[in-house]
Amino acid sequence: MKVSKSAKFRPAKAHAKLSTGEVIRMLRELKEWTQLELAGRSGMSVSNLSLLEHDKVEIGKRRAEQLAKAFDVHPAIIMFPEYEAKEIGKNGMSDPRNGYGIRRALLTCV
């Protein structure tokens, strides 16, 4: 199939929305960590991590920072999974050139 170089394309829209709990679980599974291992790395209890992964409690800034440090990602990745790099950068949370966003975090966390 031949595509004209002058053709303009729009970025694809996300088809699935992730919750904060789903992001935490995905990051943990990509690292191949158990909840017990993540608890040790983040300083949180296993029961608290379970509640977060099942979206039973709000994450809050402190918990997001603890988990972000354990996963080596920006806290905004965990707190605001629906945002991508350009939106995070607009809010002064990061430099969008660093590629922060859930897709990048999931690709680079392993």
C-alpha positions in Angstrom: 0.0 0.0 0.0 1.4 3.3 -1.0 0.9 6.3 1.3 1.5 9.9 0.2 4.0 11.8 2.2 1.7 14.8 2.2 -1.1 12.9 3.9 -1.8 14.2 7.3 -2.5 11.8 10.1 -4.1 12.2 13.5 -2.8 10.4 16.5 -4.9 7.4 17.5 -7.2 7.8 20.5 -6.9 5.6 23.5 -9.3 2.7 23.4 -9.1 1.8 27.1 -9.0 3.9 30.2 -6.8 2.7 33.0 -7.5 3.3 36.7 -4.8 4.1 39.2 -5.0 0.6 40.6 -4.6 -1.0 37.2 -1.5 1.1 36.5 0.0 0.0 39.9 -0.8 -3.7 39.2 0.6 -3.4 35.6 3.8 -1.8 36.7 4.3 -4.3 39.5 3.6 -7.3 37.1 6.0 -5.9 34.5 8.7 -5.8 37.2 7.7 -9.4 38.1 7.3 -8.3 41.7 4.8 -9.7 44.2 2.8 -7.4 46.4 5.2 -8.4 49.2 8.2 -7.3 47.1 6.6 -4.0 46.2 5.6 -3.4 49.8 9.3 -3.8 50.8 10.5 -1.5 48.1 7.8 1.2 48.8 7.5 1.0 52.5 3.7 0.3 52.2 1.8 -2.6 53.7 0.7 -5.5 51.4 -2.9 -4.9 52.5 -2.7 -1.2 51.5 -1.2 -2.2 48.1 -4.1 -4.6 47.6 -6.6 -1.9 48.4 -4.9 0.5 46.0 -4.7 -2.1 43.2 -8.4 -2.8 43.5 -9.3 0.9 43.6 -10.8 0.6 47.1 -8.8 3.6 48.5 -7.6 6.9 47.0 -3.9 7.0 46.3 -3.0 10.4 47.6 0.3 12.3 46.9 2.4 10.6 49.5 1.5 7.0 48.4 2.0 8.0 44.7 5.5 9.3 45.5 6.4 6.2 47.5 5.3 3.9 44.6 6.8 6.1 41.9 10.2 5.9 43.7 9.9 2.1 43.9 9.0 1.9 40.2 11.4 4.6 39.1 8.7 6.6 37.3 7.2 10.1 37.8 4.4 10.2 40.4 2.0 11.7 37.8 2.2 8.4 35.9 0.5 6.7 38.9 -1.8 9.5 40.0 -3.0 10.5 36.5 -2.9 7.5 34.2 -5.2 9.1 31.7 -2.8 11.9 30.9 0.1 11.7 28.5 3.4 13.6 28.3 2.2 16.8 26.8 -0.6 17.3 29.4 1.7 16.4 32.3 4.2 18.9 31.0 1.6 21.7 30.7 0.8 21.3 34.3 4.5 21.7 35.3 4.8 18.1 36.5 7.5 17.2 34.1 9.3 18.0 30.9 7.3 16.4 28.1 10.5 15.8 26.2 11.4 13.2 28.9 8.5 11.1 27.6 6.5 10.8 30.8 3.2 9.1 30.2 1.8 5.7 31.0 2.8 4.2 27.7 6.4 5.2 28.1 6.4 4.2 31.8 5.1 0.7 30.9 7.7 0.3 28.1 10.7 1.4 30.2 9.9 0.0 33.6 11.2 -3.5 32.9 
